[in-house]
Amino acid sequence: MAYDYDLDFIQRRYSILAKIYPVFELVFFLPLGIRKRAVERLGLGAGGRVLEVGCGTGRNLTHLVSAVGPGGTVYGVDYTGAMLAKARALCERHQWRNVQLLQQDAAQMTLPELVDGALFSLSYAVMPEPRRALAQAWKHLRHGGRLVIMDAKLPDGWRGKLVRPIMVGISRATVLGDPDKLPWKDMERLAGQFELEEINFGTYYIGCGTKPAETGVTV
């Protein structure tokens, strides 16, 4: 199922949703601890560099800053100014000086350096050009670094068939993602192997791929 929303439309919609975005974690039963768990899969160390693509209001920043410590750097990229305003306020409140927030189209994003890890958290399925965004994140990932995607998915079997009409309707109404996107397939083309951990009866997942020493594969 195609979702033909352009960037300007998405920005307008998320400018409205920015005010109530945390509410959706309750509405969609986001598993407790899944954000921290996704960051842990990045395997970051003190002094590391990490990128979050589609950082939104900064719901993962606490875990990312903790993972790299004060000597590391966290890059957060998002297209919507209202979402980034919330993230900046969060940074000021916690006095995080090692977070750089960038308002960019993820499909064309640029960073000043390579990073040790890259995270898509509840963002991949929303992007109008996710494979291009993935390619850009992969390009900025050092060899041996990990890329993690955490998102919702339709469960397998009868459960998926049962909830699909509801999820499609909500997704179209809120622009909170396309449930038919399969990012792990896109990652397999890059990493060759993509570890997929299903959570909450297959309604959420955390996937992780490692950038090999040499790769000529592109998306």
N, C-alpha and C positions, 0 to 999 in steps of 0.2 A: 504494500500500500504506500503510495507516494504522498509525502507531505511537502507541498510546494510553497513553503513560507520563505520569503526573502529576509535578509538580515535586518532591514529597516523595520519590517513588521515584527520580527522577533524582539528587536530592541524596544519597540513601543509596548509590546505585551509584557516583557520582563521589567520594564520600568514601573509598571503597575504591580506586578507580582512581587517586586523587591520588598514592598512594605509588609507583606504577609508570608513571605517565602517559607519561614520555619514551620508554618502551619501544615504545609504539605508533607512534612516528615511524619506527622501524625495521621493525616488523611490516607497516606499510602503505606502506613505501617513500616516505615523504615526501621530495619532491625537495629536494636541497641548495640552500639560499639562497632558498627560496620565501617564507619569513617576511619576510626583509629586502626582497625584491622587492615583496611586498604592501604593506609600509609605505611604500616609495618611491612607489608609485602614489597614495598619499594626497596627495603634493605639499606636505608640511608644511615650514614654515620655522622659524627660531629664534624663540622666544617664542610659538609656536603652542599651541593647545589641542586635545587629541585624546582620543577615547573609544574604548576597546575593549570590545565587548559579548561577554561570555563569555570573560573574560581567563584563566580557569583558574589554573594554577600560575605564570603570568607568563612564558611562553616567548617572548612578543613584546616584553616591556618594554625589553630592551636596545636594540632598534631604535627603539622609540617615544621613549624618553628621549633617545637620540642625535639623533633627528629634530627635536625641539623645543628641545633644549638646556636649560641650567639655569634659564633664564627662562620656560620653557613649563610646561604642566601636562598630565599624563597621568591620565585617569580610567579605572579598570578596574572593570567591573561583572561580578559572578558571583553565582550563587545558592548555591553550595556553600562552606560555611565551611572545609572541609578543603583545598579548592583555594586559597582566598584565604590560608590560613595559610602555604602554600608560597610564594605570591607575596609576602607580607609579609616572610617570612624572606629572600627574594631582595633585596627593597628595602633591608632592614637591612644585608645583607652588602655591597651596593654603595653604601650610604649615599645612596640616591635620596630626596631630600626633596620632590620635585615630583610624586610619584605618590600619587594618592588612590584607595584601593581601597574599593569599596562593595558590600556584600552586599545585593543587590536582585534581584527578579524582573525580568528584562529587559523583559517585556511591560508593566511599570508603572514603569520606572525614571525617576528625576528627577535632574537635574544642576543645579548652582547657576549655570551660564552656558552659552551656546552654544559649540560647538566648531568647529574648522576642518576636522576630519576624523573619520570614524567607521569602525571596523574590526570585521568579524565574521571571525574566523580559526578555522576548523574548529569552529565553534559553531552556525551557523545551522541546520544539518540536525538538530541535537540538540534544539533548543528545542521545547517542546510548542505554543507559540503564536508561531512565528517572524514571521508577518506583523505582529502587534502589536508585537513587539520592533523590527522594522524601522521601523514607524511612529514609535515613540518615539525611536529613533536619528535618524530623519529630522527629527523635530520639533526636536531639539536641535542640528541641524547648521545652521550659518549659510549664507545664500545664497552660492553660489559655492564652497562646501566640497564635498569629495569623500567618498563612501561606498564602501568597498571590501569585497568578500566574497571570502575565499579558502577553498576547501574541496575535498573530493574529489567526484568524479562518476563515473558509469558512462560508459565510452567509447562512441562511436557504433558502429553496425554490428555485425558478428559478434563483435568483441571484447567488447562490452557484454553480448551475449546469453550469451557463454561464462562471464564472471566474475560475472554477476548473482546466480545462486544462492549463490555463495560469499560475496559482499558482503552480501546480505540476511541470511544466516545469522549472519555475524560481527556485523553491526549489531544484530540482535535480541539476541544473546547479551551484547554489551558495552554497548549503548545509546550507541554512538559515532556515531549519525546515521542518518537515513533516506535511502538512496540515490535514492529516487524524488522527493525534493523538488527543485524547480527554482527556486532563489532569483532567478535572473536574470529570470524572468518577473515575479516580484513587483517587482523593481527597475525594470523597464521601465514599469510603471504609475506609478511615482513620477518617475523621471528622464526618461522618454521615450526615452532612449538609454542603453544599458548596454554598455560595451565588455567583451567576454569574451575572455580569453587562455587558451587551453588549453595544458596542460603535461603532459609525460610521457605522450605518446600519448593525451591526452584523459582521463586518470584524475584529474587535478587541474586547477583553473582559478583565475584571479584575475580578478574582475569589478570594474569601476569605473563609478560614476555620479556626475554632478555636480548639485548642487541648483541649479535655475535661479533667476533673479532673482525670479520670481513663479510660484507654483504653487497650484492649488486642488485638486489630486488627493490623495486619501487612500487608505489600504489598509484 
